[in-house]
């Protein structure tokens, strides 16, 4: 155990695919690879999906073997209910899923006060635990090979088009 300064704004932090390094986000489009011993920045790779960079990845979670396809990095997209599935090395989008039907949407969501904002993988069950800011509960969800991918990508495209 050691204490390190983190010289960035912190939005998400998880272990890297090697379990020796860290991956972080800071509200930009970059996934930051951080040395696990020195905490120095090793690289900053833009997250891309649908041919565009994706800013605002939040609440990261590394899954060592996502659906039998190897390691994948999950991240909520700020101010949406979309979770991106990224290649942890290239930060290219492998897919997405959405959390649209879990909690009632409110007007506060547009102001970032009732948004999806938490994801954790349960290795024993293979399910995810998800929640959000000011949500009343956490939800255990199962993600399948094509679970909501079309709707999730449509929601992401709408979000990206707003910039």
SULRA-V812096 format. One record per residue. N is the residue number from 1. OMEGA is omega in whole degrees, 0 to 359 (none if undefined). BURIAL is b if it has 16 or more other ideal C-beta (glycine too) atoms within 10 Angstrom, else e. Layout:
n:N omega:OMEGA burial:BURIAL
n:N omega:OMEGA burial:BURIAL
This chain:
n:1 omega:179 burial:e
n:2 omega:178 burial:e
n:3 omega:180 burial:e
n:4 omega:171 burial:e
n:5 omega:176 burial:e
n:6 omega:189 burial:e
n:7 omega:183 burial:e
n:8 omega:168 burial:b
n:9 omega:184 burial:e
n:10 omega:177 burial:e
n:11 omega:180 burial:b
n:12 omega:180 burial:b
n:13 omega:176 burial:e
n:14 omega:177 burial:b
n:15 omega:176 burial:b
n:16 omega:181 burial:b
n:17 omega:178 burial:b
n:18 omega:182 burial:e
n:19 omega:179 burial:e
n:20 omega:182 burial:e
n:21 omega:178 burial:b
n:22 omega:170 burial:b
n:23 omega:184 burial:b
n:24 omega:172 burial:b
n:25 omega:184 burial:b
n:26 omega:180 burial:b
n:27 omega:177 burial:e
n:28 omega:176 burial:b
n:29 omega:188 burial:b
n:30 omega:166 burial:b
n:31 omega:185 burial:b
n:32 omega:174 burial:b
n:33 omega:186 burial:b
n:34 omega:178 burial:b
n:35 omega:184 burial:e
n:36 omega:180 burial:b
n:37 omega:184 burial:e
n:38 omega:185 burial:e
n:39 omega:176 burial:b
n:40 omega:178 burial:e
n:41 omega:178 burial:e
n:42 omega:178 burial:e
n:43 omega:175 burial:e
n:44 omega:186 burial:b
n:45 omega:180 burial:b
n:46 omega:173 burial:e
n:47 omega:181 burial:b
n:48 omega:176 burial:b
n:49 omega:180 burial:b
n:50 omega:178 burial:e
n:51 omega:181 burial:e
n:52 omega:172 burial:b
n:53 omega:182 burial:e
n:54 omega:177 burial:b
n:55 omega:170 burial:b
n:56 omega:173 burial:b
n:57 omega:190 burial:b
n:58 omega:173 burial:b
n:59 omega:183 burial:b
n:60 omega:174 burial:b
n:61 omega:177 burial:b
n:62 omega:175 burial:b
n:63 omega:187 burial:b
n:64 omega:180 burial:e
n:65 omega:184 burial:e
n:66 omega:178 burial:b
n:67 omega:178 burial:e
n:68 omega:183 burial:e
n:69 omega:180 burial:e
n:70 omega:185 burial:e
n:71 omega:177 burial:b
n:72 omega:178 burial:b
n:73 omega:178 burial:b
n:74 omega:175 burial:b
n:75 omega:172 burial:b
n:76 omega:172 burial:b
n:77 omega:186 burial:b
n:78 omega:178 burial:b
n:79 omega:173 burial:b
n:80 omega:172 burial:b
n:81 omega:181 burial:b
n:82 omega:173 burial:b
n:83 omega:176 burial:b
n:84 omega:172 burial:b
n:85 omega:186 burial:b
n:86 omega:167 burial:b
n:87 omega:186 burial:b
n:88 omega:179 burial:b
n:89 omega:184 burial:e
n:90 omega:186 burial:e
n:91 omega:174 burial:b
n:92 omega:182 burial:e
n:93 omega:175 burial:b
n:94 omega:182 burial:b
n:95 omega:180 burial:b
n:96 omega:169 burial:b
n:97 omega:185 burial:b
n:98 omega:180 burial:b
n:99 omega:187 burial:b
n:100 omega:191 burial:e
n:101 omega:186 burial:e
n:102 omega:184 burial:b
n:103 omega:180 burial:b
n:104 omega:177 burial:e
n:105 omega:179 burial:e
n:106 omega:177 burial:e
n:107 omega:179 burial:e
n:108 omega:182 burial:e
n:109 omega:180 burial:b
n:110 omega:179 burial:e
n:111 omega:176 burial:e
n:112 omega:184 burial:e
n:113 omega:181 burial:e
n:114 omega:187 burial:b
n:115 omega:174 burial:b
n:116 omega:187 burial:b
n:117 omega:176 burial:b
n:118 omega:179 burial:b
n:119 omega:178 burial:b
n:120 omega:180 burial:e
n:121 omega:177 burial:b
n:122 omega:183 burial:e
n:123 omega:182 burial:e
n:124 omega:183 burial:e
n:125 omega:186 burial:e
n:126 omega:179 burial:e
n:127 omega:176 burial:e
n:128 omega:169 burial:b
n:129 omega:181 burial:e
n:130 omega:177 burial:b
n:131 omega:180 burial:b
n:132 omega:176 burial:b
n:133 omega:178 burial:e
n:134 omega:173 burial:e
n:135 omega:182 burial:b
n:136 omega:184 burial:e
n:137 omega:171 burial:e
n:138 omega:181 burial:e
n:139 omega:172 burial:e
n:140 omega:183 burial:e
n:141 omega:173 burial:e
n:142 omega:178 burial:e
n:143 omega:179 burial:b
n:144 omega:184 burial:e
n:145 omega:181 burial:e
n:146 omega:181 burial:e
n:147 omega:171 burial:e
n:148 omega:186 burial:b
n:149 omega:181 burial:b
n:150 omega:179 burial:e
n:151 omega:180 burial:e
n:152 omega:180 burial:b
n:153 omega:177 burial:b
n:154 omega:177 burial:e
n:155 omega:179 burial:b
n:156 omega:179 burial:b
n:157 omega:178 burial:e
n:158 omega:178 burial:e
n:159 omega:181 burial:b
n:160 omega:179 burial:b
n:161 omega:181 burial:e
n:162 omega:180 burial:e
n:163 omega:none burial:e
